[in-house]
Amino acid sequence: KLFSLSGLFAVRKPKGPTSAAVLNLLKERLLAEAGVQTNGNKRNQVLKIGHGGTLDSAATGVLVVGIGKGTKMLGTMLAGSKKYTAIGMLGKATDTLDATGKVTEEKPYDQVTKGDLENVLQKFTGDIMQVPPLYSALKKDGERLSTLMKRGEAVEAKPARPVRVYSLSLQQFQPPLFTLDVECGGGFYVRSLVNDIGKELSTCATVQELTRTKQGPFTLEEHALHEDKWTIDEIARSLEHCTALLPGGPSRKKLKTEHPGETAVICE
């Protein structure tokens, strides 16, 4: 039954492990349940599995997984936007642009009002230019920038690149914390957004918590399997349920109305 599974489904990534580590844990769970013996790296040849779009280690939420022939669908089927809920903190900046990093700057934020924050958000909506974080999955000479940074090597910031923000709204403001809902296209970094918002407000800001609530047609509430449901039977049910979300299924017209041209990145 395990090797007959094919398609796309979503899991709920917990806070802490990398996206690759979550995928490896899922793979090990499934192979163990099926009673398949593996020897180290040979497990990769035994079960074909991949994910579309890396989430930061400190982030939680929707991680779309392809299994069997579904691994070939990751790049083409996940057209559309991603949604995030982010909690930012005013007054502090870190080297990673989130709560896991070292504080590099502190500035007063008492002058910032809710109105100021709402007005600034308008500048970051639509087609904008964004500089990716130094701590990221982007690569230089085949190695991730984050890996080079952790080794203490000098890394130059990547040039600003065009990204798309479909919607951006302030959900809560309790200084120094503020909560944002973001819907964006591919290649967008919420950490960079929060950092840029801080600068625009003449202070600084960093991400405290980040949750991906939607990727392509997969939502956190409806489709993402909790860790206790990472079983062959539950995934089989989820694959059947999620087939309707993909092009070729009953919801084909609905999916086509999402943003064309935006494709998910196949990682790991």
VOTILO-690859 format. One record per residue (C-alpha): residue in one letter; x, y, z. Coordinates in steps of 0.02 Angstrom, whole numbers. Example, Ala and Ser with C-alpha at 12.3 -4.5 7.8 and 13.67 -1.06 7.14 Angstrom:
// VOTILO-690859
   residu        u        v        w
        A      615     -225      390
        S      684      -53      357
// end
This chain:
// VOTILO-690859
   residu        u        v        w
        K        0        0        0
        L      143      119       40
        F      222      103     -132
        S       54      128     -217
        L       36      302     -139
        S       53      439     -269
        G        9      623     -273
        L       17      779     -164
        F      -35      806       16
        A       10      927      155
        V       84      905      329
        R       92     1027      474
        K      275     1070      502
        P      317     1093      686
        K      433     1228      753
        G      616     1178      766
        P      666     1053      631
        T      711     1102      453
        S      592     1060      312
        A      714      925      255
        A      718      849      429
        V      528      842      434
        L      529      753      267
        N      657      626      328
        L      557      593      486
        L      399      567      382
        K      492      448      267
        E      563      348      413
        R      392      335      495
        L      311      268      336
        L      450      143      298
        A      448       81      478
        E      259       59      475
        A      272      -39      312
        G      411     -146      386
        V      537      -95      254
        Q      718     -118      307
        T      834       21      247
        N     1022       46      251
        G     1069      228      273
        N     1052      330      114
        K      974      187       17
        R      806      238       91
        N      802      379      -38
        Q      796      250     -177
        V      663      149      -88
        L      529      283      -66
        K      513      434     -180
        I      461      586      -79
        G      494      774      -88
        H      425      941      -30
        G      383     1101     -121
        G      445     1260      -39
        T      559     1269      114
        L      496     1337      279
        D      620     1412      403
        S      667     1301      550
        A      581     1421      670
        A      424     1429      563
        T      271     1316      570
        G      128     1276      453
        V       88     1201      283
        L      223     1096      201
        V      164     1019       38
        V      233      844        7
        G      242      745     -155
        I      250      555     -147
        G      278      433     -290
        K      236      518     -455
        G      178      666     -352
        T      360      722     -336
        K      354      771     -520
        M      198      875     -487
        L      277      987     -354
        G      345     1115     -475
        T      196     1126     -592
        M       46     1095     -481
        L       81     1219     -342
        A       47     1373     -445
        G      -30     1514     -345
        S        1     1611     -189
        K       60     1572      -13
        K      -16     1645      145
        Y       72     1680      309
        T       31     1748      480
        A      181     1835      558
        I      209     1912      729
        G      340     2049      722
        M      428     2142      862
        L      474     2326      850
        G      633     2394      926
        K      751     2249      894
        A      847     2184      743
        T      940     2018      730
        D     1065     1945      607
        T      940     1812      550
        L      792     1934      547
        D      698     1820      668
        A      699     1771      852
        T      833     1636      828
        G      971     1761      789
        K     1087     1875      886
        V     1024     2051      922
        T     1120     2173      811
        E     1025     2334      846
        E      899     2409      966
        K      800     2568      936
        P      655     2658     1022
        Y      483     2621      950
        D      368     2722     1065
        Q      332     2846      926
        V      253     2712      812
        T       62     2714      808
        K      -60     2589      735
        G      -98     2715      598
        D       87     2731      555
        L      101     2543      536
        E      -55     2529      428
        N        4     2669      314
        V      176     2589      291
        L       98     2423      238
        Q       31     2505       80
        K      210     2531       21
        F      241     2344       28
        T       87     2289      -69
        G       87     2245     -254
        D      245     2219     -359
        I      394     2273     -253
        M      582     2248     -245
        Q      651     2146      -99
        V      826     2100      -39
        P      828     1918       21
        P      899     1882      196
        L     1080     1827      214
        Y     1019     1679      318
        S      919     1592      181
        A      910     1439       70
        L      976     1539      -78
        K     1142     1474     -140
        K     1315     1538     -184
        D     1433     1420     -274
        G     1317     1275     -234
        E     1306     1308      -47
        R     1165     1388       51
        L     1198     1566      111
        S     1142     1514      286
        T     1275     1375      290
        L     1411     1497      237
        M     1354     1624      369
        K     1358     1494      508
        R     1537     1450      459
        G     1582     1633      481
        E     1620     1664      297
        A     1591     1835      222
        V     1431     1836      120
        E     1370     1979       13
        A     1185     2017        9
        K     1095     1959     -149
        P     1032     2104     -255
        A      852     2160     -234
        R      732     2062     -343
        P      550     2084     -394
        V      420     1996     -285
        R      231     2008     -276
        V      122     2042     -125
        Y      -62     2010     -160
        S     -124     2069        9
        L      -49     2132      172
        S     -150     2179      326
        L     -122     2221      509
        Q     -220     2103      622
        Q     -160     2160      792
        F      -50     2296      868
        Q        8     2283     1048
        P      176     2372     1054
        P      307     2310     1030
        L      215     2164      947
        F      114     2171      786
        T       28     2033      688
        L       20     2031      497
        D      -74     1925      371
        V       22     1912      207
        E      -24     1835       40
        C      124     1831      -79
        G      199     1748     -231
        G      356     1641     -246
        G      527     1697     -188
        F      456     1812      -53
        Y      533     1822      121
        V      421     1876      266
        R      577     1904      372
        S      639     2034      248
        L      467     2115      245
        V      462     2138      435
        N      642     2203      435
        D      599     2329      297
        I      441     2385      389
        G      547     2422      543
        K      667     2530      441
        E      523     2622      357
        L      456     2666      531
        S      627     2738      582
        T      655     2596      705
        C      693     2411      678
        A      591     2250      684
        T      612     2063      681
        V      499     1911      660
        Q      451     1824      822
        E      334     1691      751
        L      293     1637      574
        T      157     1518      514
        R      118     1470      334
        T      -70     1454      328
        K      -88     1413      142
        Q       19     1353       -2
        G      -61     1338     -174
        P     -232     1259     -140
        F     -178     1176       24
        T     -232     1260      187
        L     -170     1232      364
        E     -342     1202      437
        E     -415     1088      303
        H     -271      989      231
        A     -114      987      339
        L      -90      822      433
        H      -33      832      614
        E      115      724      661
        D        4      592      743
        K      -77      564      573
        W       82      530      475
        T       24      353      437
        I       -2      258      275
        D     -192      252      295
        E     -208      437      341
        I      -98      491      196
        A     -195      379       76
        R     -356      466      132
        S     -275      636      118
        L     -212      600      -59
        E     -387      552     -112
        H     -460      709      -32
        C     -326      824     -108
        T     -345      757     -286
        A     -495      872     -308
        L     -384     1024     -274
        L     -267      992     -419
        P     -284     1031     -605
        G     -376      889     -687
        G     -484      863     -534
        P     -660      931     -501
        S     -591     1098     -442
        R     -487     1131     -597
        K     -574     1294     -643
        K     -554     1359     -467
        L     -367     1324     -466
        K     -342     1407     -634
        T     -410     1570     -565
        E     -263     1579     -445
        H     -110     1678     -494
        P      -32     1604     -651
        G      155     1608     -674
        E      195     1584     -490
        T      269     1412     -461
        A      328     1331     -302
        V      510     1290     -284
        I      560     1107     -269
        C      686     1095     -127
        E      795      958      -56
// end
